[in-house]
Amino acid sequence: MSDIPVVELHDVTKVYRMPAGDVYALNHVNFSVKKGEFVAIMGPSGSGKSTLMNIIGCLDVPTSGVVKINGVATSDMSDDDLTIHRRDTVGFIFQKFNLISLLTAYENVEYPLLLRYGRKDHSARVKKLLNMVGIPDDRMQHTPFELSGGQQQRVSIARALANDPTFLLCDEPTGNLDSKMSTQIMEILSNLHKEGRTVLMVTHNPETAVYADRTIIIRDGVIADE
């Protein structure tokens, strides 16, 4: 089982039907990610990076081809299976943080646990995760608007880890941060990788991509180089 890739794409194509003609966001894409890898996906705007991430995260479906997560084809998953997969298998980290504005930092990290178990966290896991990413106790009860961008991204990382996902899916995780905070966030992701986490990251920044084990370049929906 350990030899089964965490993510596999076989001949994956995504076509958007437009009045002016078909647009191929992905065109016969093949690649896989092994457990414990840190993979960066780079490419210019409109190259298909976001579509690729959405398909891997089961937020979108391919027009053709096969996507497998832990050896299971997503096309064989029921709607309930896909919901559980998105909740428990993938830890999403977004450029715009996507925190719930009415909840505190603590409650944002606790929310995935509420969805999974139907009860609040009594194991101190939330506090441990927030401390691990550098959020001190006195900031945990603040809402996102009361936190800096870097602090919000730290909370986002802690939330992504709440359900101990199989892999982290990061979409431009430093895109809204200055260079100093970007380095701090990438150090957190690098340390998680060193601890054995599998990380997939979309980035346009070569300085961010250097943290990865390997980089996949995508242009016009086609993987150009690895």
Solvent accessible surface area in square Angstrom, and as a share of the most:
residue,aa,sasa,rsa
1,M,190,0.85
2,S,96,0.62
3,D,137,0.71
4,I,64,0.33
5,P,31,0.19
6,V,4,0.03
7,V,0,0.00
8,E,24,0.11
9,L,2,0.01
10,H,81,0.36
11,D,69,0.36
12,V,0,0.00
13,T,7,0.04
14,K,23,0.10
15,V,14,0.08
16,Y,85,0.32
17,R,159,0.58
18,M,103,0.46
19,P,143,0.90
20,A,111,0.86
21,G,34,0.32
22,D,74,0.38
23,V,77,0.44
24,Y,105,0.40
25,A,15,0.12
26,L,0,0.00
27,N,51,0.26
28,H,108,0.48
29,V,2,0.01
30,N,83,0.42
31,F,16,0.07
32,S,42,0.27
33,V,0,0.00
34,K,135,0.57
35,K,140,0.59
36,G,25,0.24
37,E,31,0.14
38,F,0,0.00
39,V,0,0.00
40,A,0,0.00
41,I,0,0.00
42,M,29,0.13
43,G,12,0.12
44,P,78,0.49
45,S,116,0.75
46,G,79,0.76
47,S,3,0.02
48,G,8,0.08
49,K,19,0.08
50,S,62,0.40
51,T,16,0.10
52,L,0,0.00
53,M,8,0.03
54,N,57,0.29
55,I,3,0.01
56,I,0,0.00
57,G,0,0.00
58,C,13,0.07
59,L,95,0.47
60,D,39,0.20
61,V,101,0.58
62,P,31,0.20
63,T,67,0.39
64,S,55,0.36
65,G,37,0.35
66,V,58,0.33
67,V,3,0.02
68,K,65,0.28
69,I,4,0.02
70,N,61,0.31
71,G,31,0.30
72,V,77,0.44
73,A,13,0.10
74,T,19,0.11
75,S,99,0.64
76,D,116,0.60
77,M,32,0.14
78,S,60,0.38
79,D,115,0.60
80,D,105,0.54
81,D,68,0.35
82,L,31,0.15
83,T,73,0.42
84,I,84,0.42
85,H,9,0.04
86,R,72,0.26
87,R,73,0.27
88,D,22,0.11
89,T,22,0.13
90,V,6,0.03
91,G,2,0.02
92,F,34,0.14
93,I,1,0.00
94,F,56,0.23
95,Q,59,0.26
96,K,153,0.65
97,F,21,0.09
98,N,81,0.42
99,L,24,0.12
100,I,68,0.35
101,S,47,0.30
102,L,160,0.80
103,L,45,0.22
104,T,20,0.11
105,A,1,0.00
106,Y,52,0.20
107,E,68,0.30
108,N,1,0.00
109,V,0,0.00
110,E,8,0.04
111,Y,86,0.33
112,P,20,0.13
113,L,12,0.06
114,L,57,0.28
115,L,102,0.50
116,R,89,0.33
117,Y,114,0.43
118,G,66,0.63
119,R,138,0.51
120,K,127,0.54
121,D,20,0.10
122,H,150,0.67
123,S,74,0.48
124,A,47,0.37
125,R,77,0.28
126,V,0,0.00
127,K,86,0.36
128,K,136,0.57
129,L,14,0.07
130,L,0,0.00
131,N,62,0.32
132,M,93,0.41
133,V,1,0.01
134,G,42,0.41
135,I,1,0.00
136,P,65,0.41
137,D,80,0.41
138,D,107,0.55
139,R,64,0.24
140,M,8,0.04
141,Q,120,0.53
142,H,53,0.24
143,T,38,0.22
144,P,6,0.04
145,F,169,0.71
146,E,96,0.43
147,L,13,0.06
148,S,58,0.37
149,G,27,0.26
150,G,4,0.04
151,Q,43,0.19
152,Q,32,0.14
153,Q,0,0.00
154,R,35,0.13
155,V,0,0.00
156,S,0,0.00
157,I,0,0.00
158,A,0,0.00
159,R,35,0.13
160,A,10,0.07
161,L,1,0.01
162,A,2,0.02
163,N,9,0.05
164,D,89,0.46
165,P,7,0.04
166,T,50,0.29
167,F,0,0.00
168,L,0,0.00
169,L,7,0.03
170,C,0,0.00
171,D,43,0.22
172,E,24,0.11
173,P,1,0.01
174,T,13,0.08
175,G,32,0.31
176,N,77,0.40
177,L,26,0.13
178,D,97,0.50
179,S,91,0.59
180,K,149,0.63
181,M,44,0.20
182,S,16,0.10
183,T,70,0.41
184,Q,58,0.26
185,I,0,0.00
186,M,3,0.01
187,E,77,0.34
188,I,23,0.11
189,L,0,0.00
190,S,13,0.08
191,N,73,0.37
192,L,7,0.04
193,H,35,0.16
194,K,154,0.65
195,E,129,0.58
196,G,41,0.39
197,R,50,0.18
198,T,1,0.01
199,V,0,0.00
200,L,0,0.00
201,M,0,0.00
202,V,1,0.01
203,T,2,0.01
204,H,118,0.53
205,N,48,0.25
206,P,88,0.55
207,E,132,0.59
208,T,5,0.03
209,A,7,0.06
210,V,114,0.66
211,Y,61,0.23
212,A,17,0.13
213,D,83,0.43
214,R,65,0.24
215,T,37,0.22
216,I,0,0.00
217,I,39,0.20
218,I,0,0.00
219,R,128,0.47
220,D,123,0.64
221,G,0,0.00
222,V,69,0.40
223,I,36,0.18
224,A,55,0.43
225,D,89,0.46
226,E,113,0.50
